[in-house]
Amino acid sequence: MDEQQRKIAEAKKQVKAMTGFYGHLAIYALVIGTLAVIDAFTGDSWWVQWPALGWGIGVLGHAIGVFGKTPAFLSNWQARKVHELANKN
């Protein structure tokens, strides 16, 4: 496999992962939206935030796994810590 074929294979893999994430996000929005409507018409207390929070953490993890980005505050902290430890010795 030459370099161009490898790049195409990696791009296809990334697009497939992104498509999976967007599908996950769409299903999350649909289900949580439906649960919010049900919650609005039943009972006195709100409970929809708990499945939204739990599943939302999973969606966030999926996004980080697909897009490979960590939140900016973590990246900045990591860079500062590496610099600090590298200059310590």
NUMI-382617 format. One record per residue: residue number from 1; x, y, z of N, C-alpha, C, O in turn. Coordinates in Angstrom, 1 decimal, padded with zeros to 4 digits. Example, Ala and Ser with C-alpha at 12.3 -4.5 7.8 and 13.67 -1.06 7.14 Angstrom:
! residues 2
pos,n.x,n.y,n.z,ca.x,ca.y,ca.z,c.x,c.y,c.z,o.x,o.y,o.z
1,013.2,-005.7,007.8,012.3,-004.5,007.8,013.2,-003.3,007.8,014.2,-003.3,008.5
2,012.8,-002.2,007.1,013.7,-001.1,007.1,012.9,000.0,007.9,013.4,001.1,008.0
END
This chain:
! residues 89
pos,n.x,n.y,n.z,ca.x,ca.y,ca.z,c.x,c.y,c.z,o.x,o.y,o.z
1,000.9,-001.2,000.0,000.0,000.0,000.0,000.9,001.2,000.0,001.8,001.4,000.9
2,000.7,002.1,-001.0,001.5,003.3,-001.0,000.9,004.4,-000.1,-000.1,004.2,000.5
3,001.6,005.5,-000.1,001.3,006.6,000.9,-000.1,007.2,000.6,-000.9,007.4,001.5
4,-000.4,007.3,-000.7,-001.7,007.9,-001.1,-002.9,006.9,-000.7,-003.9,007.4,-000.2
5,-002.7,005.7,-000.9,-003.7,004.7,-000.5,-003.9,004.7,001.0,-005.0,004.5,001.5
6,-002.8,004.8,001.7,-002.9,004.8,003.2,-003.7,006.0,003.7,-004.5,005.9,004.6
7,-003.4,007.2,003.1,-004.1,008.4,003.4,-005.6,008.3,003.1,-006.4,008.7,003.9
8,-005.9,007.7,002.0,-007.3,007.5,001.7,-008.0,006.5,002.6,-009.1,006.8,003.1
9,-007.3,005.5,003.0,-007.9,004.5,003.9,-008.1,005.2,005.3,-009.1,004.9,005.9
10,-007.2,006.0,005.8,-007.3,006.7,007.0,-008.4,007.7,007.0,-009.2,007.8,007.9
11,-008.6,008.4,005.9,-009.6,009.4,005.7,-011.0,008.7,005.7,-011.9,009.2,006.3
12,-011.1,007.5,005.1,-012.4,006.8,005.1,-012.7,006.3,006.5,-013.9,006.4,006.9
13,-011.7,005.9,007.2,-011.9,005.4,008.6,-012.4,006.6,009.5,-013.3,006.4,010.3
14,-011.8,007.8,009.3,-012.2,009.0,010.0,-013.6,009.4,009.7,-014.4,009.7,010.6
15,-014.0,009.4,008.4,-015.3,009.7,008.0,-016.3,008.8,008.6,-017.4,009.2,009.0
16,-016.0,007.5,008.6,-016.9,006.5,009.2,-017.1,006.8,010.7,-018.2,006.7,011.2
17,-016.0,007.1,011.4,-016.1,007.4,012.8,-016.9,008.6,013.1,-017.7,008.7,014.0
18,-016.7,009.7,012.2,-017.5,010.9,012.4,-019.0,010.7,012.1,-019.8,011.2,012.8
19,-019.3,009.9,011.1,-020.7,009.5,010.8,-021.3,008.8,012.0,-022.4,009.0,012.3
20,-020.6,007.9,012.6,-021.1,007.2,013.8,-021.3,008.1,014.9,-022.3,008.0,015.6
21,-020.4,009.1,015.1,-020.7,010.1,016.2,-021.9,010.9,015.9,-022.7,011.1,016.8
22,-022.0,011.4,014.7,-023.2,012.3,014.4,-024.5,011.5,014.5,-025.5,012.0,014.9
23,-024.5,010.2,014.2,-025.7,009.4,014.4,-026.0,009.2,015.9,-027.1,009.3,016.3
24,-024.9,009.0,016.7,-025.1,008.9,018.1,-025.7,010.2,018.7,-026.6,010.2,019.5
25,-025.1,011.4,018.2,-025.6,012.7,018.7,-027.1,012.9,018.3,-027.9,013.4,019.1
26,-027.5,012.5,017.1,-028.8,012.6,016.6,-029.8,011.8,017.4,-030.9,012.3,017.8
27,-029.4,010.6,017.7,-030.3,009.7,018.5,-030.4,010.2,019.9,-031.4,010.2,020.5
28,-029.3,010.7,020.5,-029.3,011.3,021.8,-030.3,012.5,021.8,-031.1,012.5,022.7
29,-030.2,013.4,020.9,-031.1,014.5,020.8,-032.5,014.1,020.7,-033.4,014.7,021.4
30,-032.8,013.1,019.9,-034.2,012.7,019.7,-034.7,012.0,020.9,-035.9,012.3,021.3
31,-034.0,011.1,021.5,-034.4,010.4,022.7,-034.6,011.4,023.9,-035.6,011.4,024.6
32,-033.6,012.2,024.1,-033.7,013.2,025.3,-034.8,014.2,025.0,-035.5,014.6,026.0
33,-035.0,014.6,023.8,-036.1,015.5,023.5,-037.4,014.8,023.8,-038.3,015.5,024.4
34,-037.6,013.6,023.4,-038.8,012.8,023.7,-039.0,012.7,025.2,-040.1,012.8,025.7
35,-037.9,012.3,025.9,-038.0,012.2,027.3,-038.4,013.5,028.0,-039.2,013.5,029.0
36,-037.9,014.6,027.5,-038.2,015.9,028.0,-039.7,016.2,027.9,-040.4,016.8,028.8
37,-040.3,015.9,026.7,-041.7,016.1,026.5,-042.5,015.2,027.4,-043.5,015.7,028.0
38,-042.1,014.0,027.5,-042.8,013.1,028.5,-042.7,013.6,029.9,-043.7,013.6,030.6
39,-041.6,014.0,030.3,-041.4,014.6,031.6,-042.2,015.8,031.9,-042.7,016.0,033.0
40,-042.4,016.6,030.8,-043.1,017.9,031.0,-044.6,017.6,031.2,-045.3,018.3,031.9
41,-045.1,016.5,030.7,-046.5,016.2,030.8,-046.9,015.2,031.9,-048.0,014.9,032.1
42,-045.9,014.7,032.6,-046.1,013.7,033.7,-045.4,014.1,034.9,-044.3,014.7,034.9
43,-046.0,013.9,036.1,-045.3,014.1,037.4,-045.1,015.5,037.7,-045.2,016.5,036.9
44,-044.7,015.7,038.9,-044.4,017.0,039.5,-042.9,017.4,039.4,-042.5,018.5,039.4
45,-042.0,016.4,039.5,-040.6,016.6,039.5,-039.9,016.3,038.2,-040.4,015.5,037.4
46,-038.9,017.0,037.9,-038.1,016.8,036.7,-037.1,015.7,036.9,-036.4,015.7,038.0
47,-037.0,014.8,036.0,-036.0,013.7,036.1,-035.2,013.5,034.8,-034.2,012.8,034.8
48,-035.6,014.2,033.8,-035.0,014.1,032.5,-033.5,014.5,032.5,-032.7,014.0,031.6
49,-033.1,015.3,033.4,-031.7,015.8,033.4,-030.8,014.7,033.7,-029.6,014.7,033.3
50,-031.2,013.6,034.5,-030.3,012.6,034.8,-029.9,011.7,033.7,-028.8,011.4,033.5
51,-030.9,011.2,032.9,-030.5,010.5,031.7,-029.7,011.3,030.7,-028.8,010.9,030.0
52,-030.1,012.6,030.6,-029.4,013.5,029.7,-027.9,013.7,030.1,-027.0,013.7,029.3
53,-027.7,013.9,031.4,-026.4,014.0,031.9,-025.5,012.7,031.7,-024.4,012.8,031.2
54,-026.1,011.6,032.1,-025.4,010.4,032.0,-025.0,010.0,030.6,-023.9,009.7,030.2
55,-026.0,010.1,029.7,-025.8,009.8,028.3,-024.9,010.9,027.6,-024.1,010.6,026.8
56,-025.1,012.2,028.1,-024.3,013.3,027.6,-022.8,013.1,027.8,-022.0,013.4,027.0
57,-022.5,012.5,029.0,-021.1,012.2,029.3,-020.5,011.2,028.2,-019.4,011.3,027.8
58,-021.4,010.2,027.9,-021.0,009.3,026.9,-020.8,009.9,025.5,-019.9,009.6,024.8
59,-021.7,010.8,025.2,-021.6,011.5,023.9,-020.3,012.4,023.9,-019.6,012.4,022.8
60,-020.0,013.0,025.0,-018.8,013.8,025.0,-017.6,012.9,024.9,-016.6,013.3,024.1
61,-017.6,011.8,025.5,-016.4,010.8,025.4,-016.3,010.4,024.0,-015.2,010.2,023.4
62,-017.4,010.1,023.3,-017.4,009.7,021.9,-016.8,010.8,021.0,-016.0,010.5,020.1
63,-017.2,012.0,021.3,-016.7,013.2,020.5,-015.2,013.3,020.7,-014.5,013.5,019.7
64,-014.7,013.2,021.9,-013.3,013.3,022.1,-012.6,012.1,021.4,-011.5,012.3,020.9
65,-013.2,010.9,021.5,-012.5,009.8,020.8,-012.5,009.9,019.3,-011.5,009.5,018.7
66,-013.5,010.5,018.7,-013.6,010.7,017.3,-012.7,011.9,016.8,-011.9,011.7,015.8
67,-012.9,013.0,017.5,-012.2,014.2,017.0,-010.8,014.4,017.6,-010.0,015.2,017.2
68,-010.5,013.6,018.7,-009.2,013.6,019.3,-008.8,014.9,020.0,-007.6,015.2,020.1
69,-009.8,015.7,020.4,-009.5,016.9,021.0,-009.9,016.9,022.5,-010.9,016.3,022.9
70,-009.0,017.5,023.3,-009.4,017.6,024.7,-009.8,019.0,024.9,-009.4,019.9,024.2
71,-010.6,019.3,025.9,-011.0,020.7,026.2,-009.8,021.6,026.4,-008.7,021.1,026.9
72,-009.9,022.8,026.0,-008.8,023.8,026.0,-008.2,023.9,027.3,-006.9,024.0,027.5
73,-009.0,024.0,028.4,-008.4,024.1,029.7,-007.5,022.9,030.1,-006.6,023.1,030.8
74,-007.9,021.7,029.7,-007.0,020.6,029.9,-005.7,020.6,029.1,-004.7,020.3,029.6
75,-005.9,021.0,027.9,-004.7,021.1,027.0,-003.7,022.1,027.6,-002.5,021.8,027.6
76,-004.2,023.2,027.9,-003.3,024.3,028.5,-002.7,023.8,029.8,-001.5,024.0,030.0
77,-003.4,023.2,030.6,-002.9,022.7,031.9,-001.8,021.6,031.6,-000.7,021.6,032.2
78,-002.1,020.7,030.7,-001.1,019.7,030.3,000.2,020.3,029.8,001.3,019.9,030.2
79,000.1,021.3,028.9,001.3,021.9,028.4,002.1,022.6,029.4,003.3,022.5,029.5
80,001.4,023.3,030.3,002.1,024.0,031.4,002.8,023.0,032.4,003.9,023.2,032.8
81,002.1,021.9,032.6,002.7,020.9,033.5,003.9,020.2,032.9,004.9,020.0,033.6
82,003.8,019.9,031.6,005.0,019.3,030.9,006.2,020.3,031.0,007.3,019.9,031.3
83,005.9,021.6,030.7,007.0,022.6,030.7,007.6,022.7,032.1,008.8,022.7,032.3
84,006.7,022.7,033.1,007.1,022.8,034.5,008.0,021.6,034.9,009.1,021.8,035.5
85,007.6,020.4,034.6,008.3,019.2,035.0,009.6,019.1,034.2,010.6,018.6,034.7
86,009.6,019.5,032.9,010.8,019.4,032.1,011.9,020.4,032.6,013.1,020.1,032.5
87,011.5,021.5,033.1,012.4,022.5,033.6,012.8,022.3,035.1,013.7,023.0,035.6
88,012.1,021.4,035.7,012.4,021.1,037.2,013.7,020.4,037.3,014.4,020.7,038.3
89,014.1,019.5,036.5,015.3,018.7,036.6,016.5,019.4,036.0,017.6,018.9,036.0
END
